[in-house]
Amino acid sequence: RDLSRVMHFSYLKAVSLIICIIIQSAGNPI
């Protein structure tokens, strides 16, 4: 019943985490 809401929350959480990783790698290139 609330599966779509949980999936949407997990999606936003994953996207924000990926954006943070991209910003960190762009700021600190290996």
PAVOLO-899134 format. One line per field, with one value per atom (N, C-alpha, C): atom name; x, y, z; residue in one letter. Coordinates in pm, 1 decimal. Layout:
BEGIN
pagu: (CA  ...)
east: (X  ...)
north: (Y  ...)
up: (Z  ...)
zanu: (a  ...)
***
This chain:
BEGIN
pagu: (N  CA  C  N  CA  C  N  CA  C  N  CA  C  N  CA  C  N  CA  C  N  CA  C  N  CA  C  N  CA  C  N  CA  C  N  CA  C  N  CA  C  N  CA  C  N  CA  C  N  CA  C  N  CA  C  N  CA  C  N  CA  C  N  CA  C  N  CA  C  N  CA  C  N  CA  C  N  CA  C  N  CA  C  N  CA  C  N  CA  C  N  CA  C  N  CA  C  N  CA  C  N  CA  C)
east: (84.4  0.0  88.4  190.1  280.3  413.0  411.2  536.3  587.5  497.5  542.1  605.8  549.6  606.3  745.6  762.4  893.5  994.6  950.5  1040.5  1081.8  987.1  1017.8  1117.8  1098.6  1189.8  1329.7  1335.5  1465.4  1533.5  1453.8  1510.0  1571.6  1499.3  1552.2  1677.8  1676.6  1792.4  1914.5  1891.8  2002.7  2054.8  1963.8  2005.9  2088.7  2044.3  2119.5  2257.5  2264.7  2392.9  2486.5  2431.9  2513.8  2562.0  2475.8  2515.9  2629.3  2619.4  2726.6  2858.0  2852.6  2973.8  3032.3  2945.7  2993.9  3059.5  2997.0  3054.4  3189.6  3198.5  3325.4  3433.2  3396.7  3499.2  3537.4  3443.2  3474.7  3561.3  3535.4  3613.5  3750.8  3758.1  3885.9  3916.4  3963.9  3992.7  4104.1  4086.6  4186.1  4304.7)
north: (-119.7  0.0  125.4  128.7  244.7  213.4  111.2  69.2  179.2  242.8  346.1  463.1  496.2  607.3  570.7  447.3  403.0  399.4  350.5  344.1  485.1  579.2  716.4  777.1  752.7  806.2  746.6  615.1  549.9  604.2  631.6  685.4  822.9  909.1  1042.8  1034.3  941.4  925.3  879.4  784.4  732.9  842.2  919.1  1025.4  1130.7  1171.2  1271.7  1218.4  1089.7  1029.3  1028.0  992.1  989.6  1130.2  1229.5  1368.1  1410.6  1373.1  1406.8  1342.6  1217.4  1147.2  1215.4  1254.7  1320.2  1453.6  1528.7  1659.1  1639.4  1537.5  1512.2  1471.6  1385.7  1344.1  1458.7  1549.6  1664.2  1763.4  1777.4  1869.3  1812.5  1680.8  1616.1  1507.2  1546.5  1446.5  1352.7  1225.8  1125.7  1131.8)
up: (0.0  0.0  0.0  86.8  89.9  20.7  -63.6  -127.9  -220.1  -294.7  -388.7  -313.9  -196.9  -119.5  -69.5  -22.6  27.5  -87.5  -203.3  -319.1  -360.0  -357.3  -397.0  -298.5  -168.1  -66.7  -85.4  -109.8  -128.6  -254.0  -357.7  -482.6  -458.1  -387.6  -360.4  -274.6  -177.3  -90.1  -170.3  -261.0  -343.0  -436.2  -494.1  -586.8  -513.6  -394.6  -319.2  -280.9  -248.8  -212.9  -333.2  -450.8  -573.0  -606.5  -589.9  -619.0  -526.3  -399.6  -304.8  -347.6  -390.4  -434.2  -557.2  -651.9  -774.7  -740.2  -649.3  -611.0  -542.5  -457.8  -388.1  -488.1  -586.7  -682.2  -774.0  -800.2  -885.7  -808.2  -679.0  -597.3  -564.1  -548.7  -516.0  -619.3  -737.4  -841.0  -796.6  -828.5  -787.9  -885.1)
zanu: (r  r  r  d  d  d  l  l  l  s  s  s  r  r  r  v  v  v  m  m  m  h  h  h  f  f  f  s  s  s  y  y  y  l  l  l  k  k  k  a  a  a  v  v  v  s  s  s  l  l  l  i  i  i  i  i  i  c  c  c  i  i  i  i  i  i  i  i  i  q  q  q  s  s  s  a  a  a  g  g  g  n  n  n  p  p  p  i  i  i)
***
